[in-house]
Amino acid sequence: MPVGGTDAMLIVVDEFSGYLTIRLMRDKRTEELIQTFNLVFAEYCSHGHLVQEVHTDTESNFKHCQAHLGYLGILYKANEPYQHAQRIERYVRQVKQRMKCIKASSPVVLSGKVESELARAAVSHINNFPNSKHPTLTPRILVEGKKLSIDTRDRLIPFSTRALA
């Protein structure tokens, strides 16, 4: 089991900016998903954004969240059976590729127990660089409205890096 006792993660993508949000979960039960969705919605709300629609695959746990999302005024849409959400799948692949790069460049062998932290670092890296949707602005600037501040190390997640003194 990974550090912190998480066995699942929810990756959310803002379609306008490509901003990724990752939340670690103990499991994929409906109650856990609802709690995690609420955390994600609160994060977007804290940056002045209102979530209006949620698109998922047809996994039953997501479908069981439909009533809660409707109560919040959020439209829920599930993909057709056996059709994956191609956009999110592309982002999941990107996160996994970034995780591989971080692992490959690490001066130490990383335990499987740090996978969740590795995923958080990968998402942070992705959000800090412009993408094909907005080649001059980062997803973090578009959603949070602020640039990465190197002076304060704001939201910079170094992972398995060498430090020289």
C-alpha positions in Angstrom: 0.0 0.0 0.0 1.3 3.5 -0.9 2.4 6.0 1.7 -0.7 7.6 3.3 -2.9 4.5 2.7 -4.2 5.5 -0.7 -5.1 2.9 -3.2 -6.9 5.0 -5.8 -6.5 8.4 -7.4 -9.0 10.7 -9.2 -7.5 12.8 -12.0 -9.6 15.7 -13.1 -8.9 17.9 -16.2 -10.2 21.4 -16.9 -11.0 21.2 -20.6 -10.3 24.9 -21.3 -6.8 25.1 -19.8 -5.6 21.5 -19.5 -5.1 22.0 -15.8 -4.8 18.7 -13.9 -6.0 18.1 -10.4 -5.2 14.9 -8.7 -6.7 13.7 -5.5 -5.6 10.5 -3.6 -8.3 8.2 -2.3 -8.4 5.3 0.1 -10.7 3.4 -2.3 -13.2 3.9 -5.1 -16.4 3.7 -3.0 -19.2 6.2 -3.9 -18.8 8.0 -0.6 -15.1 8.4 -1.1 -15.7 9.7 -4.7 -18.3 12.2 -3.5 -16.0 13.5 -0.8 -13.1 13.8 -3.4 -15.3 15.5 -6.0 -16.3 18.0 -3.3 -12.6 18.8 -2.6 -11.9 19.3 -6.3 -15.0 21.6 -6.7 -13.9 23.6 -3.6 -10.4 24.0 -5.1 -11.8 25.3 -8.4 -14.2 27.6 -6.5 -11.3 29.0 -4.5 -9.8 30.2 -7.8 -13.1 31.7 -9.0 -14.2 28.9 -11.3 -17.5 27.2 -11.2 -17.7 23.5 -12.3 -20.7 23.1 -14.6 -20.3 19.6 -16.1 -18.5 16.4 -15.1 -17.8 13.8 -17.8 -16.7 10.3 -16.7 -16.6 6.8 -18.1 -19.5 4.4 -17.3 -18.0 2.9 -14.2 -20.9 2.3 -11.7 -19.2 4.2 -8.9 -19.2 7.4 -11.0 -22.9 6.8 -12.0 -23.8 6.6 -8.3 -22.4 10.2 -7.8 -25.0 11.5 -10.3 -27.6 12.5 -7.7 -25.1 14.3 -5.6 -23.7 16.2 -8.6 -27.3 17.1 -9.6 -27.9 18.4 -6.1 -24.9 20.7 -6.6 -26.2 21.9 -9.9 -23.5 20.1 -11.9 -24.5 18.2 -15.1 -23.2 14.7 -15.1 -22.4 13.0 -18.4 -21.1 9.4 -18.8 -19.6 8.1 -22.0 -21.2 5.4 -24.0 -20.4 1.9 -22.7 -17.0 0.6 -23.8 -16.0 4.0 -25.0 -13.3 5.5 -22.8 -13.0 9.3 -22.2 -10.3 9.8 -24.8 -9.2 13.2 -23.5 -8.8 12.0 -19.9 -7.0 8.8 -21.1 -4.5 11.0 -22.9 -3.9 13.0 -19.8 -3.5 9.8 -17.7 -0.9 8.6 -20.2 0.9 11.9 -19.9 1.0 11.7 -16.1 2.3 8.1 -16.3 5.0 9.2 -18.8 6.0 12.0 -16.6 6.2 9.6 -13.7 8.5 7.3 -15.7 10.7 10.3 -16.5 11.0 11.3 -12.9 11.8 7.7 -11.9 14.4 7.3 -14.7 16.2 10.5 -13.7 16.1 9.8 -9.9 19.5 9.1 -8.4 17.9 6.5 -6.0 15.6 3.6 -6.6 12.1 4.6 -5.8 9.8 2.3 -3.9 6.3 1.5 -5.2 5.1 3.0 -1.9 5.7 6.5 -3.2 3.7 6.1 -6.4 1.0 8.5 -5.2 3.5 11.2 -4.4 5.2 10.6 -7.7 1.9 11.2 -9.4 1.4 14.4 -7.5 4.8 15.6 -8.6 4.1 14.7 -12.2 0.8 16.6 -12.2 2.5 19.6 -10.7 5.2 19.6 -13.4 2.6 19.3 -16.1 0.6 22.3 -14.7 3.7 24.5 -14.6 4.5 24.3 -18.4 2.5 25.6 -21.4 0.6 23.0 -23.4 -0.8 22.7 -26.9 -4.1 24.3 -25.8 -2.3 27.5 -24.6 1.3 27.6 -25.9 2.2 30.8 -24.0 0.4 30.4 -20.7 0.6 27.5 -18.2 -2.5 25.7 -17.0 -1.6 27.0 -13.5 -1.7 30.6 -14.6 -5.0 30.1 -16.4 -6.8 28.4 -13.5 -5.0 29.9 -10.4 -4.2 33.2 -11.9 -0.7 33.3 -10.7 2.8 32.3 -11.9 5.1 29.9 -10.2 7.3 31.9 -7.9 10.7 30.3 -7.7 11.6 32.7 -4.8 9.0 31.2 -2.5 9.0 27.7 -4.0 5.3 28.2 -4.4 3.7 24.9 -5.6 7.1 23.6 -6.7 7.4 19.9 -5.9 10.9 18.7 -6.2 10.9 14.9 -6.3 14.0 12.7 -5.8 16.5 15.4 -6.8 20.1 15.8 -5.8 21.0 18.7 -3.5 24.4 20.1 -3.5 25.8 22.0 -0.6 
